[in-house]
Amino acid sequence: MRSAIVEDNNLKIVDLPEPKPRQNELLIKSLVCGICGSDLHCRHHTHEIAESSREVVGSSIIDADKPILMGHEFVGEVLETRQGSTFKAGDQVVSLPFLMREEGLAMIGFSSADVPGGFSEQMLVDSRLTMKVPNGLSPEMAALTEPMAVALHAVNRGEPTRNHVPLVIGCGPIGLAVIAVLKMMKIGPIVASDFSRARRDLARKMGADVVVNPAAHSPYESWKEAAQTASPEEAGPISPLFGGADLRPSLIFECVGVPGLIQNVCTGAPYGSRVVVVGLCMEKDAIMPSYPVMKEIDLRFVSFYSGEEFGATLNHLANGELDAGGLISDTVGLSDIESAFDRLGKPENDVKILVKPSE
C-alpha cells in the first residue's frame, strides 16, 4: 500500500506492507485525512518534538531516527473485522488516534511502520476507541472530528458562561475552530484578532462578531469596547487598581504558539481574565510573573480531548449544530501531499487541506 512518511525531515510516498490487525483492532481504508499543524511541525522539527516530549513525559512520543507515518485527523471505511465485532465491512468510522496495545500506547499519526497513519491507504484503529459516522455525514466533514474536538476541549477548559466575552488571538485552523465552537455555544460577542486579512475574513465567516487587525488596532481595546455593560449582574471581576465594574468577564484563547505571545496576552488582558493557551510553542519562552500576579490572571493550558468530547464533536457535526465546513480550503490526492504541506507552510490562502490517500 502507498503511505506518506517523514524521514530526515523529508516527506515522501513509499510502498509498505498492508497492516495486520491485532485483537481489538480494525483494518480500515483511509478515506480522508486532514493535515494538522502538528504534521507540519513533525516534518520540519522531528528531533525537537522527540526531545521536548522526552523532557515532559519521560519518553519520546516519536522515534526521530525512524520513518514516521503521519495523519491523525482521519475517517475510514471498515475493511476487516473479527467475529462478534459491533462493526461490519463498509461502515464509515472515526477513531481517537491511539492503539492500546500490551506493550503500551501507540499514537496513530506519529508512529513507525507497524502503525500506519491516515496518510496511508490502509490503517488500523482500536475498536474500543472507534465510532460509526452517523446521519450520513460526509467523509470530508467527519474528518474534522479530531481537530474540532481539540477546539471543544479548549473551550470547555475555559469554562465559559453566558456573561463571558471571548477574545481569540490568532485565526489559524485552531483559532477558527475555537470560534466555531464558541458560536455553537452562543458565547459572545466573539472578538478575533489576526494579521492576515484572509484569516480575518474567514473568522467572520466562522462566527466572529468583531474582527481586528492587531497591526492597526489593539485587540484588547476592541475587546473592551465589546465587553461594556451597565449591569452589575453581568460584570466580571473588579479590582481597586484596575476597575472592571463596567466590563463583562474576559475569556482569552491564545491560538498562535510563538515565543512572547503569552506575555503579550498577560500585558493586554484585563483584570481577572481567564486565559486558555491552545497554541503549541516549540521554543523556550518567558513571562514576567508580576503581570498575571497583579492582574490575578488565570492561565490554563490544553492538550488533546476526552473520549466524551470526541464523541460529542462527531454528533455536533452530524446534527448540523457545529458549522465547521468553512475550514476546508482544498482536497488533494496522496501524490499532491507534499505541495499541500508546502502551501500550508505559507497559509495566507489555505486553512485545512484534506488528503484522499486512495487518489
DAKA-V325643 format. One record per residue. N is the residue number from 1. SS is DSSP state (2 for helix, 1 for strand, 0 for the rest). PHI is phi in radians with two decimals (999 if undefined). OMEGA is omega in radians with two decimals (* if undefined). Layout:
N	SS	PHI	OMEGA
N	SS	PHI	OMEGA
This chain:
1	0	999	3.09
2	1	-1.48	-3.13
3	1	-2.64	3.04
4	1	-1.58	3.13
5	1	-2.25	2.99
6	1	-1.97	3.13
7	1	-2.47	-3.10
8	0	0.94	3.12
9	0	1.13	3.08
10	1	-1.92	3.10
11	1	-1.75	-3.11
12	1	-2.61	3.12
13	1	-1.74	-3.12
14	1	-2.31	3.02
15	1	-1.71	-3.13
16	0	-2.22	3.06
17	0	-1.12	3.08
18	0	-1.13	-3.10
19	0	-1.25	-3.14
20	0	-1.97	-3.09
21	0	-1.21	3.02
22	0	-1.67	3.09
23	0	-1.04	-3.13
24	0	1.24	3.13
25	1	-1.99	3.10
26	1	-2.00	2.99
27	1	-1.58	-3.12
28	1	-2.27	2.99
29	1	-1.60	3.12
30	1	-1.31	-3.11
31	1	-1.55	-3.10
32	1	-2.56	3.08
33	1	-2.51	3.14
34	1	-1.45	3.05
35	0	-1.56	-3.09
36	0	-1.80	3.06
37	2	-1.03	3.11
38	2	-1.18	3.04
39	2	-1.15	3.10
40	2	-1.12	3.08
41	2	-1.05	-3.08
42	2	-1.12	-3.14
43	2	-1.18	-2.98
44	2	-1.76	-3.03
45	0	-2.33	-3.06
46	2	-1.00	-3.08
47	2	-1.18	3.11
48	2	-1.14	3.10
49	2	-1.12	3.14
50	2	-1.06	-3.10
51	2	-1.22	-3.12
52	2	-1.16	3.11
53	2	-1.18	3.09
54	2	-1.12	3.13
55	2	-1.18	-3.04
56	2	-1.42	-3.00
57	2	-1.84	3.10
58	0	1.65	3.07
59	0	-2.61	-3.08
60	0	-1.38	3.09
61	0	-1.41	3.09
62	0	-2.38	3.05
63	0	-1.80	-3.03
64	0	-1.19	-3.12
65	0	-1.63	3.12
66	0	-2.15	3.06
67	0	-1.05	-3.11
68	1	-1.95	3.13
69	1	-1.68	-3.00
70	1	-1.66	3.07
71	0	1.94	-3.13
72	0	-2.22	3.12
73	1	-1.84	-2.88
74	1	-2.09	2.90
75	1	-2.33	-3.05
76	1	-2.44	3.09
77	1	-2.02	-3.09
78	1	-1.12	3.10
79	1	-1.81	-3.00
80	1	-2.59	3.10
81	0	-2.29	3.05
82	0	-1.70	-3.14
83	0	-1.03	3.13
84	0	1.56	-3.13
85	0	-1.21	3.06
86	0	-1.38	3.12
87	0	-1.83	3.10
88	0	-2.33	3.11
89	0	-0.98	-3.14
90	0	1.74	3.09
91	0	-1.10	2.99
92	1	-1.59	-2.99
93	1	-2.42	2.90
94	1	-2.15	-3.09
95	1	-2.65	2.91
96	0	-1.03	-2.99
97	0	-1.45	3.13
98	1	-2.47	2.94
99	1	-2.02	3.13
100	1	-1.61	-3.07
101	1	-2.00	-3.10
102	0	-1.01	-3.10
103	0	-1.43	3.11
104	1	2.34	-3.11
105	1	-1.45	3.06
106	1	-1.86	-3.12
107	1	-1.65	3.10
108	0	-1.20	-3.12
109	0	1.76	3.13
110	1	-2.45	-3.04
111	1	-2.11	-3.11
112	0	-1.64	-2.82
113	0	-1.04	-3.08
114	0	-1.47	3.10
115	0	-2.27	-3.13
116	0	-1.12	3.06
117	0	-1.68	-3.07
118	0	-1.23	3.06
119	0	-1.59	3.03
120	1	-1.98	-3.14
121	0	-1.15	3.08
122	1	-2.30	-3.12
123	1	-2.73	3.12
124	1	-2.00	3.02
125	1	-2.29	3.12
126	1	-1.50	-3.06
127	2	-1.06	-3.13
128	2	-1.33	-3.12
129	2	-2.03	-3.00
130	1	-1.89	-3.10
131	1	-2.31	3.05
132	1	-1.25	3.09
133	0	-1.36	-3.06
134	0	-1.62	2.93
135	0	1.03	3.13
136	0	1.13	3.11
137	0	-1.03	-3.10
138	0	-1.13	3.09
139	2	-0.99	-3.13
140	2	-1.09	3.13
141	2	-1.26	3.13
142	2	-1.11	3.13
143	0	-1.17	3.11
144	0	-1.48	-3.09
145	2	-0.99	-3.07
146	2	-1.11	-3.14
147	2	-1.14	3.11
148	2	-1.26	3.05
149	2	-1.17	3.05
150	2	-1.05	-3.14
151	2	-1.16	3.11
152	2	-1.07	3.11
153	2	-1.09	3.14
154	2	-1.07	3.12
155	2	-1.16	3.10
156	2	-1.07	3.11
157	2	-1.12	3.10
158	2	-1.34	-3.13
159	0	0.80	-3.08
160	0	-1.25	2.99
161	0	-2.00	3.12
162	0	-1.11	-3.12
163	0	-1.46	-3.07
164	0	-1.12	2.97
165	1	-1.95	-3.07
166	1	-1.45	3.02
167	1	-2.18	-3.14
168	1	-1.84	3.13
169	1	-1.67	-3.13
170	0	1.74	-3.09
171	0	-1.95	2.93
172	0	-1.38	-3.08
173	2	-0.95	-3.08
174	2	-1.31	3.09
175	2	-1.10	3.10
176	2	-1.13	3.10
177	2	-1.14	3.09
178	2	-1.09	3.10
179	2	-1.02	-3.13
180	2	-1.07	3.13
181	2	-1.18	3.10
182	2	-1.05	3.12
183	2	-1.10	3.11
184	2	-1.05	-3.11
185	2	-1.42	-3.14
186	0	1.08	3.04
187	0	-1.72	-3.10
188	0	-3.14	0.14
189	0	-1.20	-3.12
190	0	-1.69	3.06
191	1	-1.83	-3.11
192	1	-2.27	-3.07
193	1	-2.33	3.05
194	0	-2.82	3.12
195	0	-1.28	-3.06
196	0	-1.44	3.10
197	2	-1.13	3.14
198	2	-1.07	3.12
199	2	-1.20	3.10
200	2	-1.13	3.10
201	2	-1.08	-3.14
202	2	-1.22	3.09
203	2	-1.05	3.07
204	2	-1.09	-3.13
205	2	-1.10	-3.10
206	2	-1.40	3.05
207	0	2.27	3.11
208	0	-1.18	-3.13
209	0	-1.59	3.12
210	1	-2.26	-3.09
211	1	-2.11	-2.98
212	1	-2.19	2.91
213	0	-1.61	-3.06
214	0	-1.14	3.07
215	0	-1.26	-3.08
216	0	-1.95	-3.05
217	0	-2.66	-3.14
218	0	-1.19	3.08
219	2	-1.12	-3.13
220	2	-1.29	3.03
221	2	-1.21	3.08
222	2	-1.12	3.08
223	2	-1.08	-3.10
224	2	-1.06	3.11
225	2	-1.12	-3.12
226	2	-1.30	-3.02
227	0	-1.66	-3.12
228	1	-1.04	3.08
229	0	-2.62	3.05
230	0	-1.84	-3.08
231	0	-1.71	3.09
232	0	-1.05	-3.13
233	0	-1.21	-3.13
234	0	-1.60	-3.02
235	1	-1.14	3.10
236	0	-1.58	-3.14
237	0	-1.04	-3.11
238	0	-2.09	-3.13
239	1	-2.29	3.07
240	0	-1.14	3.13
241	0	-1.53	-2.99
242	0	-1.96	-3.12
243	1	1.27	3.10
244	0	2.14	-3.09
245	0	-1.12	-3.11
246	0	-1.77	-3.07
247	1	-2.20	2.99
248	1	-1.28	-3.09
249	0	-1.15	-3.06
250	1	-1.77	3.06
251	1	-2.27	-3.01
252	1	-1.94	3.07
253	1	-1.98	3.09
254	1	-1.58	-2.99
255	0	-2.09	-3.12
256	0	-1.95	3.09
257	0	1.42	3.05
258	0	-2.15	-3.12
259	0	-0.98	3.09
260	0	1.66	-3.02
261	2	-1.33	3.09
262	2	-1.09	3.08
263	2	-1.14	3.09
264	2	-1.03	3.12
265	2	-1.14	3.13
266	2	-1.08	3.12
267	2	-1.22	-3.06
268	2	-1.55	-3.03
269	0	-1.19	3.06
270	0	-1.27	3.14
271	0	-1.01	3.06
272	0	1.29	-3.13
273	0	-1.14	2.98
274	1	-1.85	-3.05
275	1	-1.99	3.10
276	1	-1.87	-3.12
277	1	-1.60	-3.10
278	0	-1.83	-3.14
279	0	-1.14	-3.11
280	0	-1.66	3.10
281	0	-1.57	-3.09
282	0	-1.70	3.13
283	0	-2.12	3.08
284	0	-1.16	-3.12
285	0	-2.44	3.14
286	0	-2.57	3.02
287	0	-2.29	3.00
288	0	-1.67	-3.04
289	2	-1.02	-3.12
290	2	-1.04	-3.13
291	2	-1.16	3.12
292	2	-1.16	3.11
293	2	-1.20	-3.10
294	2	-1.13	-3.13
295	0	-1.61	-3.09
296	0	0.85	3.13
297	0	-1.46	3.13
298	1	-1.69	3.13
299	1	-1.65	3.11
300	1	-2.24	-3.13
301	1	-2.01	-3.05
302	0	-2.24	3.07
303	0	-2.76	3.08
304	0	1.07	-2.99
305	0	-3.06	3.06
306	0	-1.63	3.06
307	2	-1.07	3.11
308	2	-1.13	3.12
309	2	-1.19	3.09
310	2	-1.09	3.13
311	2	-1.14	3.11
312	2	-1.11	3.13
313	2	-1.09	3.11
314	2	-0.99	-3.13
315	2	-1.20	3.09
316	2	-1.05	3.11
317	2	-1.17	-3.07
318	2	-1.18	-3.12
319	0	-1.55	3.14
320	0	1.33	-3.13
321	0	-1.42	-3.10
322	0	-1.95	-3.09
323	0	-1.63	-3.06
324	0	-2.08	-3.06
325	2	-1.06	3.13
326	2	-1.12	3.11
327	2	-1.25	-3.03
328	1	-1.38	-3.13
329	1	-1.83	3.13
330	1	-2.95	3.03
331	1	-2.29	-3.07
332	1	-2.29	3.02
333	1	-1.46	-3.08
334	2	-1.08	-3.12
335	2	-1.16	-3.13
336	2	-1.81	-3.04
337	2	-1.17	-3.13
338	2	-1.12	3.12
339	2	-1.16	3.09
340	2	-1.14	3.07
341	2	-1.05	-3.13
342	2	-1.10	3.12
343	2	-1.08	-3.12
344	2	-1.25	3.04
345	0	-1.24	3.07
346	0	-2.26	-2.80
347	0	-1.51	3.12
348	0	-1.17	-3.04
349	0	-1.91	-3.07
350	0	-2.12	3.10
351	0	-2.04	-3.13
352	1	-2.21	3.06
353	1	-1.77	3.12
354	1	-1.74	-3.13
355	1	-2.04	3.01
356	1	-1.84	-3.01
357	0	-1.08	-3.12
358	0	-1.47	-3.11
359	0	-1.95	*
